[in-house]
Amino acid sequence: EIAAARRGYCDKDFYELLAERRQLKKSSKQPYLKRALGEGTLRQIVQLRELQERINVFQQRLHVLSEGEREELRELLEEREKIRQKKATAKLMDEVGQLRSEGGEAEPASSEVVSVPRETSQLRGGS
């Protein structure tokens, strides 16, 4: 059940999930105990933000990318996916899914990074 819920928001980045978890926890009636994020988690968040910014730049210019830039974009997308597969990300996705299933309502997390669909089929067709 939780795994199925994961697929519905797997296009969100780690820090967007953190923001949603925070909103869901605040909206629940239970007391919310803040816990510090581990150094590895923080590093992962920063890494994902930087990756997503670079991906966004490439995707805004998708129609004029050179073959080398397309290859770099493919590598960035793969790297982003590897980070998302890490245990901390998976645990966070599960926790957000659990909070959602308990009926918490999250306010949309405002983000400076545009959410990008995970489809890369338009990239693979080229030359």
Secondary structure, DSSP 8 states (H G I E B T S, - for coil): -HHHHHHHTTTS-HHHHHHHHHHHHHHSSS--------HHHHHHHHHHHHHHHHHHHHHHTGGG--HHHHHHHHHHHHHHHHHHTSHHHHHHHHHHHHHHHTT--------SS----S--HHHHT--
